[in-house]
Amino acid sequence: MPVTLRDLPKEKLLLPGNASCPGCPEALGLKYLGMALGKKVILVVPAGCTSIIQGLMPGGAFIYPTLNVPFASSDAVAAGVSAAKEILGEDAVVVAWGGDGGTADIGFATLSGAAERNDNIIHICVDNEAYMNTGIQRSSLTPYGAWTTTTWRGKRENKKELPLIMLMHKVPYVATASVGYPLDFIAKLRKAASIKGFKFIHLHAPCPVGWRFDPSKTVEVAKLAVETGMWILFEAENGKVTISPPSRPYADKSKRKPIEEYIKLQGRFRTLTKDDIKILEKAVDDAWNTILKLAGK
């Protein structure tokens, strides 16, 4: 069943006055997490922006229990908490909530291990495409051509295809989501929570500070990523890939907006040349071709 606004609780599980930056996508994502799963959530957070949001308020910024853990350990800790709750017979949804560094780079070993063991947790990669909390350094999820403080002429490597890597772990559920499409994200969270075993959701989270755009445009930038094909929304349940409704029109290349509309809003792409844009366009086409093949289209 599709999620509607009437289905969503009104209680605030992310407290106002927290330490997030204006326009912060992580704050949006955390609100949607609470709307989807309520107080059943136990959150495990490695080092990153979310640990700052949580830690700078007296008593913490979240109503649900939260463990702040070392960078590389979130999925191992989450697996232990989940096992303990199962032994105690207590109902909980254990969520490891890591950034791109804590998921695709420093935390990948424990992520892959938890997936291989099929631990009963949800891992959400909140992907703002760089190490924002420590100074906007590049990660393996930084896209081609993007400025960071360690790629000041623009990154020369393409973004790691992390959702496909997790799909190859043959876990019960893999999905992508976006802060620009909250109902899609909430529906995927609820589906993930209903499935036993390891679940992975890759949440696209445009960062005004690191991406160099006006904080009022977070949702606009997030939607443009989907509309240009730069971010594809899909889910895979037991390996069966389905393109999510917000992305379906853009399977047709002619329906996609030019990627210039997406990149022109972001100062991190200010050094892109016409040849760089062609490389990005090819990456978009290649990504869509892969997803369409996996979906049997």
N, C-alpha and C positions, 0 to 999 in steps of 0.2 A: 504494500500500500504506500502511495506517495505521502510524504510528510507535508502538512500544511501549517500555516501560522497558528491556527486554532489548536494544534496538537502540542504546542510548545509551552512549557511552564513559565510562569512569570517571576519566580524566585531568582534572585541574583546570587550565583555561586562564585563569581569573580567580583570582589568587593570594589566599590568606587574609591577613587583616590589612590589607586595603586601606582607603582613606579614605572609603568610602561610609558614609552615615548608617545607623543601625539601621532595618531594614525597607525599605531602598532598593530600588525596583523596577528601577533601571538595573543594579544589581549582579545581580539575578535575570536580567534580559534578556541581559546579557553572558555569564552562565554558559550560558544556553540557546543563544546564538550559537555558543559554543565546542563545545557538545555536538552541534549540528547540522552544523557545517562544519569543525571541527577546525583544524589549523594551516595550512589553505589560505587562511585569512582574512588580508587586509591591511586594517586598520581606519583610516579617515580620520575624525577627530573635530574638529569646530569647538568654539569656546568653550562651556562648559557644565559640568554636574555630572560628566560622564564624563571630561572633561579633568582635573578635579581628582582623581577616583578614580585615573586613570592616573598623574598627575604627581607625587603626594606620596610615592610609594614609590621607594626607591633602585632604579634600573633599570626602573621602571615596574611596573604592576599586572597587565599582560597578557603572556602568553607570545607571542602573535602580534604581528607588526610593527604599530606604530601611529604615525600621523602626526597631530600636533596642529596645526591650521591656523586662520587667521583666520575669524571668524564666518560671513562670507558666501561662503566659497570652497570648502566641502567637496566639492561635486559636481564642480566644475571640476578640483580636485586629484585626486579619485578617477578621473575620466575620463582624466586624463593618466597616472596610475599604471597603469590598466587597458590603455591603448594601449601603454605601454612594455613591460608584461609580455607582451602579445600579440606585439610585435615580437621580443622575446627568446625567444619560444617557451616561456615558463614558465607553469606551471599555478598560477593564483591566483584567489581570489574577493575582489574589491575591494568593501568595504562602507563607505558613508558613513553615519555613525551620529550623527544630530543630534537635538537636542531640538525642542520646538515652535517656539521662537524661531529656532533655526538652520535650521529647515525651512520653516515656514509664513510667517515674517515676514522676518527679515534674510537668510536663505539662499534665499528663494524664487526669485530671479532665476536663480541657478546651477542650482537644482533643475529649474526649468522648461526651462532651456536644455539640460541633460543629457538630460531626457526627450524634448525635441523632436529632438535629434540621435540618440536611441536609443543612447546610450553604454552599454557593457556593464558596468554596475555595479548593485549593490543599494543603494538608499537606505532606511534604517530611521529613521522618525520616532519617537523615544522620547518619547511625549506625556504629560508630567506637568501639562499644562494651565496653565503659567505660567512665567515666567523665575525658576526656583527658585534658581539659583546666584548671582544678583545681588540677591536680596531679595524674591522672590515678587511681581513685577509682572505685570500682565495681559498676555496675548498674544492673538492672534486665535483661538487654540484654547482659551482659557478659556471654560467654559460660562456660559450665562445664569445670573445670580443669585449667582455665586461671589464671595466676598470675596478680594481681593488687596490689597497695599499701595497700589495705584493705583486700586482699585475698592472702597473701604472700605465703601460701602453696597451692594455687589453689582453685578457687571457687568450692563449693560443690553442688550448685544448677544448674539445667539446665536453658538455655536461655528462657525467656518468649516468647511465640508464638504470638507476637503482630499482624502480618498480619491476623492471624486467628481470633483474638479478634476483629479486625476492620471489618473483613468479617461478623461477627455475629451482627454488628451494622446495617447490611442490607443497606449499602450505595451504591451509583451507581457504584463506581469503587474502586477496591483495587488491588495493584500490588506490586511485588518485583522487584528490579533492582540491578545492580552492576556497579561500576565505571570501571570494566574490560570489560564491554559490552556496550559502549556508544550508539551505534545505537539502541539497544534494549531499553535503558533508554530514549533516545530522542523520539522514537516512542510512548512510554507509556506516556511521558509528553504531547505530542501533542494530543493523544487520551483523556487524562484527561482534557486538556484545552477545548476540544470540548463538554464535558459533563456538563450539569447543575447539581449542587448539590455538595455534599462533596466527595472528592477524596483523597485517601491515597496511597502514594508510599513509600515503605521501601527500601532505598538505602544502600547496603552493601558497607562500606567504610574503608578498611584496613588502620590502622594508623601506620606508621613506628616507631614513638616515643613510643607509648603505647604498641604495639605488639612486639617491639624489633626485627625488621628486617631492612635490608639495604633499604634506601629510593629509590633506583633504582628498587626495586622489587614490588612496590605497585600493578601494573597491573597484574604481575605474580601471586602474592598471591591472588588477587581478582578472577582471572580465576581458580586457583586451588580450591578455595572454591566451585565453581560451579562444577568443574570436579570431585571432591571427593564426591559431594552430600551434603556438609556441608551448602551450600546456594542454595536454589531452586528458580529458576526464574519462576514466574507464574503471571497471571492476572485474575481478576474476574470482569466481567461487568454484573451488575444487578444479582450478585450471581452466574453466570455461570463461573466456573473455567476452565482455559486453561493453560497448561504448555507451557512456552515460548520456542522458537526454541533452544536457547543455552543450555537449560536444558534437552531437550527431550531425547537425547541419554542416559542420566544418570538415566532415569526411570528404565532402565535395570541395576540391581545391578552389573552384570558382566562387564559393561562398565565403571563403576566408578573407578577412581584411588584410591589407598589406602590412607586413611586419614593421614597416616604418612608423605606423600609427602607435605601435607598442613602444618601440625603442626611442622615439623622439621625446617622450615624456620623462625619460630617465637620463640623468647626467652621467651615469656609469657607462653609457654607450656613446659618449660624445666623440670618441676617437675612431669610430667605425668608418671604414671606407666602403665604396660601392662593392668592391670585391668581398669584403667582410660580410656585407648584407647578403650577397649571393651564397656564401657559405652557410649562413644562418637559414636562408630559405631552403637550401638543400637538406639541412638537418631536419627542418620541419617536415619536408616531403618524405624523407627516409623514416622518420618516427611514425608518421601516419601510415606509411606502407606496411611497416612492421605490425602496428596495432590492427590494421585491417586484415592482414593475413592471420593473425592470432585469433581474430574474431570470426574468421571464416568468410570474410566478405570478398 
